[in-house]
Amino acid sequence: MPLPRLIIVGALMLAVTFIASQGLATTRFEYTLAAVFLLAVFIFVFIRTEAGLYLVLFSMLLSPEFAVGGGVLAERRQIVLRLEDVLLVVIAFSWLAKTALNKEMGLVVKTPLNRFILFYVVASVMATLLGYLTGTVKTAAGFFYVLKYVEYFIVYYMTVNNVRDRTQARRLVLTAFVTAAIVSVVAMAQIPSGGRVSAPFEGEVGEPNTLGGYLIFMCALAGGIALESTRFQARLWATTMLGLMGVPLLFTLSRASYLAVLPTIVVLAVLSSRRRLMVSCLVLAVLSAPLVLPAVLPKPVLKRVLYTFEPERGQATVRLGKVAFDPSTSERLIAFEQAFEGWLHRPILGFGVTGFRFMDAQYARTLVETGILGFAAFLALLWAVLKSGLASFKSLGNPEERGLALGFVAGTVGLCVHAIGSNTFIIVRIMEPFWFFAGVVMLLPVLPASTVPVSEPGPAPVLRYSV
């Protein structure tokens, strides 16, 4: 490092140390430990950027959560922070500080998704600011939710800015799958209790739907690798991961996740190089499903599926012809109707993020909160992700890399279906891994086999294919 930059870094470290020592001397011991830990993370990531990506990957599903002040922020929910939220902010600041000193690194790599991400963020910010001005957004919730959306994209840009070669990308992908394996084992340990399984550290009331969406996406990635790989070891590993993640997926009892399974499998079958075999197996499975599934599915899963068509007295019920739905499904269908009616009153920019009532349906929520501009930007971003993922899949020659890109496209389609009955694309434990893999898949066509040591990365690769 040149002498002037070394002096700047030294002065910065000295100032941070002095301020920290003065503050820590007057705070509680647990806060002191937390501050020291975060400062260590900042310095560690500043020295070795790749370490920040590993920390993010492990913390995505394995970080504890804690309430802040015991109050309620919005949507009848307690103010909750996860360790990953704090870590990501610290890692992002460390990365920004390093890019400020190393001009060759660049801040934002040119990718096919940049303008679509910008449009979506700008639309969300404008809608929320308008909501504050008109009084529909009444708390700090809107600000924090929009900040959360930006947090997901930080994961994407950290990936595309810091992954320099295929070997490094494989290590990071393997780390993400190790995290998925740990999460699956923890989830399976909950099955004997008889309740719905959820991810680790979800608090007293878990979020099975969140775990279901995450597992759908990770299963799609493993399935793509299993289909495309020509190596027995890789196919065995991917198939084992499918089995390991598939069991807790069933016991989430998440109907939105069940709904996402079929389109995910269809995309894998149609795009795979083994499409004839896969399509034949898929047709056979669909034809035999009415006879086979009731016999092989666990009773809680079958009961959960059948419950969809069991209305309850005294509860809101939606009917489609002679078919009546349970209260939960009816609530989601009613949410779509209310969102459309609300959107008619404010069609351009909506009511702002958190400016309308809570609804667990991504498309309805996006439409009523951000209006037609935000909804169009959101759909355009999803289309750009799918098109870019498909472009990567077609351009890659390595079977495992093709499989990863195939799984990413199939997993994205699955999440789009999952979002019908969930706020999929604003859930942190789904979106952080999603945007990490988006960055990897975007990069793979232009990454070299190996480069200089990643502790001192040079200019990031430029993605030149267009959407």
C-alpha positions as CSV (number, residue, x, y, z in Angstrom):
1,M,0.0,0.0,0.0
2,P,1.4,3.5,-0.9
3,L,2.7,5.6,2.0
4,P,0.0,8.3,1.8
5,R,-2.8,5.7,2.0
6,L,-1.0,3.9,4.8
7,I,-0.8,7.1,6.8
8,I,-4.6,7.7,6.2
9,V,-5.4,4.2,7.3
10,G,-3.3,4.5,10.4
11,A,-4.9,7.8,11.3
12,L,-8.3,6.4,10.7
13,M,-7.6,3.4,12.9
14,L,-6.1,5.6,15.7
15,A,-9.2,7.9,15.6
16,V,-11.6,4.9,15.7
17,T,-9.7,3.3,18.6
18,F,-9.7,6.6,20.6
19,I,-13.4,7.2,20.1
20,A,-14.2,3.6,20.8
21,S,-12.2,3.6,24.1
22,Q,-13.9,6.7,25.3
23,G,-17.4,5.4,24.5
24,L,-16.8,1.9,25.8
25,A,-15.6,3.1,29.2
26,T,-19.1,4.5,29.9
27,T,-21.3,1.7,28.5
28,R,-22.6,-1.6,29.8
29,F,-20.4,-4.6,29.5
30,E,-22.5,-6.5,27.0
31,Y,-22.6,-3.4,24.8
32,T,-18.9,-3.1,25.1
33,L,-18.4,-6.7,23.9
34,A,-20.8,-6.2,21.0
35,A,-18.9,-3.0,20.0
36,V,-15.5,-4.7,20.2
37,F,-16.8,-7.6,18.1
38,L,-18.2,-5.3,15.4
39,L,-15.0,-3.2,15.3
40,A,-13.0,-6.5,14.9
41,V,-15.4,-7.5,12.0
42,F,-14.9,-4.0,10.4
43,I,-11.1,-4.3,10.6
44,F,-11.0,-8.0,9.5
45,V,-13.2,-7.3,6.5
46,F,-11.2,-4.2,5.6
47,I,-8.1,-6.3,5.5
48,R,-9.7,-9.3,3.7
49,T,-12.9,-8.5,1.9
50,E,-13.7,-12.2,1.0
51,A,-14.1,-12.8,4.8
52,G,-17.1,-10.5,4.8
53,L,-18.9,-12.6,2.2
54,Y,-18.4,-15.7,4.3
55,L,-19.7,-13.9,7.4
56,V,-22.8,-12.8,5.4
57,L,-23.4,-16.4,4.1
58,F,-23.2,-18.0,7.5
59,S,-25.3,-15.3,9.2
60,M,-28.1,-15.3,6.6
61,L,-30.0,-18.2,8.3
62,L,-27.9,-18.8,11.4
63,S,-28.0,-15.4,13.2
64,P,-30.0,-14.8,16.3
65,E,-32.7,-12.2,16.6
66,F,-33.5,-9.8,19.4
67,A,-36.2,-7.3,20.2
68,V,-35.4,-3.6,20.4
69,G,-37.0,-1.8,23.3
70,G,-40.0,-4.1,23.4
71,G,-42.0,-1.7,21.3
72,V,-44.1,-2.1,18.1
73,L,-42.8,-0.5,14.9
74,A,-45.5,-1.3,12.3
75,E,-48.0,-3.9,11.2
76,R,-48.6,-5.0,14.7
77,R,-45.1,-6.5,14.9
78,Q,-42.4,-6.0,17.5
79,I,-39.2,-4.2,16.5
80,V,-36.8,-7.0,15.8
81,L,-33.2,-6.9,14.7
82,R,-31.0,-9.9,13.6
83,L,-27.3,-10.1,14.0
84,E,-27.1,-10.4,10.2
85,D,-28.6,-6.9,9.9
86,V,-25.9,-5.4,12.0
87,L,-23.2,-7.5,10.5
88,L,-24.2,-6.5,7.0
89,V,-24.2,-2.8,7.8
90,V,-20.7,-3.1,9.4
91,I,-19.4,-5.2,6.5
92,A,-20.9,-2.8,3.9
93,F,-19.2,0.2,5.6
94,S,-15.9,-1.6,5.7
95,W,-16.2,-2.5,2.0
96,L,-17.1,1.1,1.2
97,A,-14.1,2.4,3.2
98,K,-11.8,0.0,1.3
99,T,-13.2,1.1,-2.1
100,A,-12.6,4.7,-1.2
101,L,-8.9,4.0,-0.6
102,N,-8.5,1.6,-3.5
103,K,-9.9,3.4,-6.6
104,E,-9.3,0.4,-8.8
105,M,-11.9,-1.7,-7.0
106,G,-14.8,0.5,-8.1
107,L,-18.0,0.9,-6.1
108,V,-20.6,-0.6,-8.4
109,V,-19.8,-3.0,-11.2
110,K,-21.8,-2.6,-14.4
111,T,-24.3,-5.4,-14.6
112,P,-27.5,-6.1,-16.6
113,L,-29.6,-5.5,-13.4
114,N,-28.3,-2.1,-12.4
115,R,-30.9,0.1,-13.9
116,F,-33.7,-2.1,-12.9
117,I,-32.5,-2.1,-9.3
118,L,-32.2,1.6,-9.4
119,F,-35.8,2.0,-10.8
120,Y,-37.3,-0.2,-8.1
121,V,-35.4,1.5,-5.2
122,V,-36.3,5.0,-6.5
123,A,-40.0,4.1,-6.9
124,S,-40.1,2.7,-3.4
125,V,-38.4,5.8,-1.9
126,M,-40.7,8.2,-3.9
127,A,-43.8,6.3,-2.9
128,T,-42.8,6.2,0.8
129,L,-41.8,9.9,0.9
130,L,-45.2,10.7,-0.7
131,G,-46.8,8.5,2.0
132,Y,-45.1,10.5,4.8
133,L,-46.2,13.8,3.2
134,T,-49.8,12.7,2.9
135,G,-50.0,10.9,6.2
136,T,-50.5,7.3,5.0
137,V,-47.0,6.3,6.3
138,K,-47.1,7.4,10.0
139,T,-44.1,5.7,11.6
140,A,-40.4,5.1,11.0
141,A,-41.4,1.7,9.6
142,G,-41.5,2.9,6.0
143,F,-37.9,4.2,6.2
144,F,-36.6,0.9,7.8
145,Y,-38.4,-1.3,5.3
146,V,-37.0,0.6,2.3
147,L,-33.6,0.4,4.0
148,K,-34.1,-3.3,4.2
149,Y,-34.8,-3.5,0.5
150,V,-31.5,-1.7,-0.2
151,E,-29.7,-4.1,2.2
152,Y,-30.5,-7.0,-0.2
153,F,-29.0,-5.2,-3.1
154,I,-25.8,-4.6,-1.0
155,V,-25.4,-8.4,-0.9
156,Y,-25.6,-8.5,-4.7
157,Y,-23.1,-5.7,-5.2
158,M,-20.7,-7.0,-2.6
159,T,-20.7,-10.3,-4.5
160,V,-20.2,-8.9,-8.0
161,N,-17.5,-6.5,-6.8
162,N,-15.5,-9.0,-4.8
163,V,-15.7,-12.4,-6.5
164,R,-12.7,-12.6,-8.8
165,D,-12.4,-16.2,-10.1
166,R,-14.3,-19.4,-10.4
167,T,-12.4,-21.1,-7.5
168,Q,-13.5,-18.4,-5.1
169,A,-17.1,-18.5,-6.4
170,R,-17.2,-22.3,-5.8
171,R,-15.9,-21.8,-2.2
172,L,-18.6,-19.3,-1.5
173,V,-21.4,-21.4,-3.1
174,L,-20.2,-24.4,-1.1
175,T,-20.4,-22.2,2.1
176,A,-24.0,-21.3,1.2
177,F,-24.9,-25.0,0.8
178,V,-23.2,-25.9,4.1
179,T,-25.4,-23.2,5.8
180,A,-28.4,-24.8,4.1
181,A,-27.4,-28.2,5.4
182,I,-27.1,-26.9,9.0
183,V,-30.4,-25.2,8.7
184,S,-32.1,-28.4,7.4
185,V,-30.7,-30.5,10.2
186,V,-31.9,-28.0,12.8
187,A,-35.3,-27.9,11.2
188,M,-35.5,-31.7,11.1
189,A,-34.8,-31.9,14.8
190,Q,-38.1,-29.9,15.3
191,I,-40.2,-32.5,13.5
192,P,-40.8,-34.8,16.5
193,S,-42.3,-31.9,18.4
194,G,-45.3,-32.1,16.0
195,G,-45.4,-28.5,15.1
196,R,-44.5,-26.7,11.9
197,V,-40.7,-26.4,11.5
198,S,-38.9,-23.1,11.0
199,A,-35.4,-21.8,10.6
200,P,-33.1,-21.4,13.6
201,F,-33.3,-18.4,15.9
202,E,-36.8,-17.4,14.8
203,G,-38.0,-16.6,18.3
204,E,-40.9,-18.0,20.1
205,V,-43.2,-17.9,17.0
206,G,-41.3,-19.2,13.9
207,E,-41.9,-18.4,10.3
208,P,-42.3,-21.7,8.5
209,N,-43.3,-19.9,5.3
210,T,-39.9,-18.2,5.3
211,L,-38.0,-21.4,5.7
212,G,-40.2,-23.0,2.9
213,G,-39.3,-20.2,0.4
214,Y,-35.6,-20.5,1.3
215,L,-35.6,-24.3,0.9
216,I,-37.5,-24.1,-2.4
217,F,-34.8,-21.9,-3.8
218,M,-31.9,-24.0,-2.4
219,C,-33.5,-27.2,-3.6
220,A,-33.8,-25.7,-7.1
221,L,-30.1,-24.9,-7.1
222,A,-29.2,-28.4,-6.0
223,G,-31.6,-29.9,-8.5
224,G,-30.0,-28.0,-11.3
225,I,-26.5,-29.2,-10.4
226,A,-27.8,-32.8,-10.1
227,L,-29.3,-32.7,-13.6
228,E,-26.5,-31.0,-15.4
229,S,-23.4,-32.4,-13.8
230,T,-21.6,-35.2,-15.5
231,R,-19.6,-36.2,-12.5
232,F,-21.0,-38.9,-10.2
233,Q,-19.7,-37.3,-7.0
234,A,-21.2,-34.0,-7.8
235,R,-24.6,-35.6,-8.7
236,L,-24.5,-37.7,-5.5
237,W,-23.7,-34.6,-3.4
238,A,-26.5,-32.6,-5.0
239,T,-29.0,-35.4,-4.7
240,T,-28.1,-35.8,-1.0
241,M,-28.6,-32.1,-0.5
242,L,-32.0,-32.4,-2.2
243,G,-33.1,-35.2,0.2
244,L,-31.7,-33.3,3.2
245,M,-33.6,-30.1,2.4
246,G,-36.7,-31.8,1.1
247,V,-37.7,-33.4,4.4
248,P,-37.9,-30.1,6.4
249,L,-39.6,-28.4,3.3
250,L,-42.5,-30.9,3.6
251,F,-42.8,-30.3,7.4
252,T,-42.9,-26.5,7.1
253,L,-46.6,-27.2,6.1
254,S,-46.2,-24.1,3.9
255,R,-48.8,-24.2,1.2
256,A,-47.2,-21.3,-0.7
257,S,-44.1,-23.5,-0.8
258,Y,-46.0,-26.5,-2.0
259,L,-47.5,-24.4,-4.7
260,A,-44.1,-23.3,-5.8
261,V,-42.8,-26.9,-6.2
262,L,-44.5,-27.8,-9.5
263,P,-43.4,-24.7,-11.5
264,T,-39.8,-25.1,-10.1
265,I,-39.7,-28.7,-11.3
266,V,-41.3,-27.8,-14.7
267,V,-38.6,-25.2,-15.4
268,L,-35.8,-27.7,-14.4
269,A,-37.3,-30.3,-16.6
270,V,-37.9,-28.1,-19.7
271,L,-34.5,-26.4,-19.6
272,S,-32.3,-29.3,-18.6
273,S,-30.1,-31.1,-21.1
274,R,-32.0,-34.2,-19.9
275,R,-35.3,-32.7,-20.7
276,R,-36.8,-35.8,-22.5
277,L,-36.3,-38.0,-19.5
278,M,-37.3,-35.3,-17.1
279,V,-40.5,-34.3,-19.0
280,S,-41.5,-38.0,-19.3
281,C,-41.0,-38.5,-15.5
282,L,-42.9,-35.3,-14.8
283,V,-45.9,-36.3,-16.9
284,L,-45.9,-39.8,-15.3
285,A,-45.7,-38.2,-11.8
286,V,-48.6,-35.8,-12.5
287,L,-50.8,-38.6,-13.8
288,S,-50.0,-40.9,-10.8
289,A,-50.1,-38.2,-8.2
290,P,-53.8,-38.7,-7.1
291,L,-53.1,-42.3,-6.3
292,V,-49.5,-42.1,-5.0
293,L,-49.4,-38.9,-3.0
294,P,-52.1,-39.8,-0.4
295,A,-50.2,-43.0,0.3
296,V,-46.7,-41.5,0.6
297,L,-47.2,-38.0,2.0
298,P,-46.9,-37.7,5.8
299,K,-50.3,-37.2,7.4
300,P,-49.6,-33.6,8.7
301,V,-48.7,-32.6,5.1
302,L,-51.8,-34.2,3.6
303,K,-54.0,-32.7,6.3
304,R,-52.5,-29.2,5.7
305,V,-53.2,-29.4,2.0
306,L,-56.8,-30.6,2.5
307,Y,-57.4,-27.8,5.1
308,T,-57.2,-25.3,2.3
309,F,-60.7,-26.3,1.3
310,E,-62.2,-26.4,4.8
311,P,-64.0,-23.1,5.7
312,E,-64.7,-22.3,9.3
313,R,-67.9,-20.8,10.7
314,G,-67.7,-17.3,11.8
315,Q,-64.6,-16.6,9.7
316,A,-64.2,-14.7,6.4
317,T,-64.7,-17.2,3.6
318,V,-64.1,-16.8,-0.1
319,R,-65.9,-19.1,-2.5
320,L,-65.0,-19.9,-6.1
321,G,-68.0,-21.6,-7.5
322,K,-68.8,-24.5,-5.1
323,V,-65.3,-24.5,-3.7
324,A,-64.9,-22.7,-0.3
325,F,-61.5,-21.8,1.2
326,D,-60.1,-21.8,4.7
327,P,-59.7,-18.5,6.6
328,S,-56.0,-18.1,5.8
329,T,-56.4,-18.6,2.0
330,S,-59.6,-16.4,2.1
331,E,-57.6,-13.7,3.8
332,R,-55.0,-13.7,1.0
333,L,-57.7,-13.6,-1.7
334,I,-59.5,-10.7,0.1
335,A,-56.1,-8.9,0.4
336,F,-55.8,-9.0,-3.4
337,E,-59.3,-7.4,-3.7
338,Q,-58.6,-4.8,-1.1
339,A,-55.2,-3.9,-2.6
340,F,-56.8,-3.4,-6.0
341,E,-59.5,-1.2,-4.6
342,G,-56.9,0.8,-2.6
343,W,-54.7,1.1,-5.7
344,L,-57.6,2.7,-7.6
345,H,-57.5,5.6,-5.1
346,R,-53.7,6.2,-5.5
347,P,-52.7,4.5,-8.8
348,I,-49.4,6.2,-9.5
349,L,-47.2,5.8,-6.4
350,G,-49.6,4.1,-4.0
351,F,-49.7,4.6,-0.2
352,G,-46.0,4.2,0.5
353,V,-44.2,1.2,2.0
354,T,-46.2,0.2,5.1
355,G,-48.7,2.8,4.3
356,F,-51.5,0.3,3.7
357,R,-52.7,-2.5,5.9
358,F,-50.5,-5.6,6.4
359,M,-51.0,-8.3,3.8
360,D,-49.0,-11.4,3.3
361,A,-49.1,-11.3,-0.5
362,Q,-46.2,-9.8,-2.4
363,Y,-47.9,-8.7,-5.6
364,A,-50.9,-7.1,-3.9
365,R,-48.6,-5.4,-1.4
366,T,-46.2,-4.0,-4.0
367,L,-49.1,-2.7,-6.1
368,V,-50.9,-0.8,-3.3
369,E,-47.8,0.5,-1.6
370,T,-45.8,1.7,-4.6
371,G,-48.5,2.1,-7.3
372,I,-48.2,1.2,-10.9
373,L,-44.7,2.7,-11.1
374,G,-43.3,0.6,-8.3
375,F,-45.2,-2.5,-9.4
376,A,-43.9,-2.1,-13.0
377,A,-40.3,-1.6,-11.7
378,F,-40.7,-4.7,-9.5
379,L,-41.9,-6.9,-12.4
380,A,-39.2,-5.5,-14.7
381,L,-36.6,-6.4,-12.1
382,L,-37.9,-9.9,-11.9
383,W,-37.9,-10.2,-15.7
384,A,-34.4,-8.9,-15.9
385,V,-33.2,-11.4,-13.3
386,L,-34.8,-14.3,-15.2
387,K,-33.5,-13.2,-18.5
388,S,-30.0,-12.6,-17.3
389,G,-30.0,-16.0,-15.5
390,L,-31.1,-17.7,-18.6
391,A,-28.4,-15.9,-20.6
392,S,-25.8,-17.2,-18.2
393,F,-27.2,-20.7,-18.4
394,K,-26.9,-20.7,-22.2
395,S,-23.4,-19.3,-22.2
396,L,-21.8,-21.5,-19.6
397,G,-19.9,-24.6,-20.6
398,N,-19.0,-26.2,-17.3
399,P,-21.8,-28.6,-16.3
400,E,-21.9,-27.7,-12.6
401,E,-22.0,-24.0,-13.4
402,R,-24.7,-24.6,-16.0
403,G,-26.6,-26.5,-13.3
404,L,-26.2,-23.7,-10.8
405,A,-27.6,-21.2,-13.4
406,L,-30.4,-23.5,-14.3
407,G,-31.3,-24.0,-10.6
408,F,-31.2,-20.2,-10.1
409,V,-33.7,-19.6,-13.0
410,A,-36.0,-22.4,-11.7
411,G,-35.7,-21.2,-8.1
412,T,-36.6,-17.6,-9.2
413,V,-39.7,-18.9,-10.9
414,G,-40.5,-20.9,-7.8
415,L,-40.2,-17.8,-5.6
416,C,-42.4,-15.8,-8.0
417,V,-45.1,-18.4,-7.4
418,H,-44.3,-18.5,-3.7
419,A,-44.9,-14.7,-3.6
420,I,-48.6,-15.2,-4.4
421,G,-49.2,-16.1,-0.8
422,S,-46.2,-14.5,0.9
423,N,-44.1,-11.4,1.0
424,T,-41.3,-13.4,-0.5
425,F,-39.2,-10.6,-2.0
426,I,-39.0,-8.6,1.1
427,I,-38.1,-11.4,3.5
428,V,-34.5,-11.1,4.6
429,R,-33.8,-14.8,5.0
430,I,-34.9,-15.5,1.5
431,M,-33.7,-12.4,-0.3
432,E,-30.1,-12.4,1.0
433,P,-29.2,-15.8,-0.4
434,F,-31.2,-15.0,-3.5
435,W,-29.2,-11.9,-4.3
436,F,-25.9,-13.6,-3.4
437,F,-26.6,-16.3,-6.0
438,A,-27.9,-13.7,-8.4
439,G,-24.4,-12.1,-8.2
440,V,-22.6,-15.4,-8.7
441,V,-24.8,-16.4,-11.7
442,M,-24.3,-13.0,-13.3
443,L,-20.5,-13.2,-12.9
444,L,-19.8,-16.8,-13.9
445,P,-19.7,-16.2,-17.7
446,V,-16.9,-13.7,-17.4
447,L,-14.9,-15.1,-14.4
448,P,-11.4,-16.5,-15.1
449,A,-10.4,-19.9,-13.6
450,S,-8.0,-18.2,-11.2
451,T,-6.6,-14.7,-10.5
452,V,-4.3,-12.9,-8.1
453,P,-4.9,-13.5,-4.4
454,V,-8.3,-12.2,-3.4
455,S,-7.1,-10.2,-0.4
456,E,-6.0,-7.5,-2.8
457,P,-8.6,-7.6,-5.6
458,G,-8.1,-5.7,-8.8
459,P,-10.8,-4.2,-11.1
460,A,-14.0,-6.2,-11.1
461,P,-15.0,-8.0,-14.3
462,V,-17.5,-6.1,-16.5
463,L,-20.7,-8.0,-17.5
464,R,-21.3,-7.0,-21.1
465,Y,-24.3,-9.1,-22.1
466,S,-27.6,-7.1,-22.0
467,V,-31.1,-7.6,-20.9
